[in-house]
Structures are given as structure tokens and as C-alpha cells.
Amino acid sequence: MRRIIDNDYFIMLGRLILGGVFIYASWYKIIEPGAFAKSIWYYHMVPGSFINLMALILPWIELLVGLALIVGIWFRGAVLLVNGMLVMFIIALTSAIARNLDIDCGCFKAAESATSSAWETLIRDLIYMVFSVPMLFTRSRRWMLVGGKAPTKPATPQSAALSG
């Protein structure tokens, strides 16, 4: 399992997929915060006084997290936020399914009725978790703007004595 979690190509693929998805998802929400606020309201999970604030802040967090994943800066923080948001989205979708709500997820555009099934969106988010969870535990630092070198083994007392 460690070989998969630390595989530079798997982690980079996950960074590109998740980063691209989060950047793309943030775009309409930044442009149309009112429509996104309606999408949040349709879930009936957030108190009314927080809906507008959430509609203004969440898209910018998604954009910054997506950029951070792709570029490779603030990696651990970005990965924690991605996983937290995915869990939050999964809980909201599961709640909507359990309550038989016919709503659009509000992921990529606002709609009053469902354009794709909540089940499809839930499955898609679970697939995203296949890429995001290993990033919590990876040691891969390849192709990152910050910390791009693979971690080296710490010096042992024997190697320090030999070098000088």
C-alpha cells in the first residue's frame, strides 16, 4: 500500500484531477454567488444567516485549494481542506438522498432541479476520495513548487563520524 501512496505519478495525477475539479467548480460560484446561495439553501442544512457568507467564501477556498494542489504549495493544508470539503459534500448529498430531495448538487452550476442524480454525484465524490485520502499520508514531494525533492534519510551517527 505504501508503494501506491508514495507513487509520484499517482499523487501527481490526483493533484491534477482534484485541483482541476476544484478550480472548475469554483468558477461559476465566484461569478454567480447568488445562484450558488440558492443551491446551498435547497439542501436545508445551513442556517439562513450563514448561507450568503458560505456562498461568498467557499468558492474562493475551492479556487485556492485547487491552485495549491496543482502548483504544490501549502500541500498538507490543501489536502486537509480538500478531504474536509469532500466529506462535507458527501454528507450533504447523502442527506439529500435520504430525504428524497430533487436538487442539483450545485457543484458546477446552479439549477433548481436535478440535472444529474445525487447518486452519480455521490459516487463521483467517493472516487475523488480515492485520490485525496492517499495524499494525506504520502511522502511524495516530486513536482511541487515547495519541497520538490524527495525526503532524504537522516544522517546516522556512523555516517557523521565518517564525513568529518
Buried (B, 14 or more C-beta within 10 A) or exposed (E): EEEEBBBBEBBBEBBBBBBEBBBBBBBBBBEBBEBBBBBBBBBEBBEEEEBBEBBBEBBEBBBBBBBBBBBBBBBEEBBBBBBEBBEEBBEBBEBBBEEEBEBBBBBBBBBEEBEEEBEEBBEBBEEBBEBBBBBEEBEBBBBBEEEEEEEEEEEEEEEEEEEE
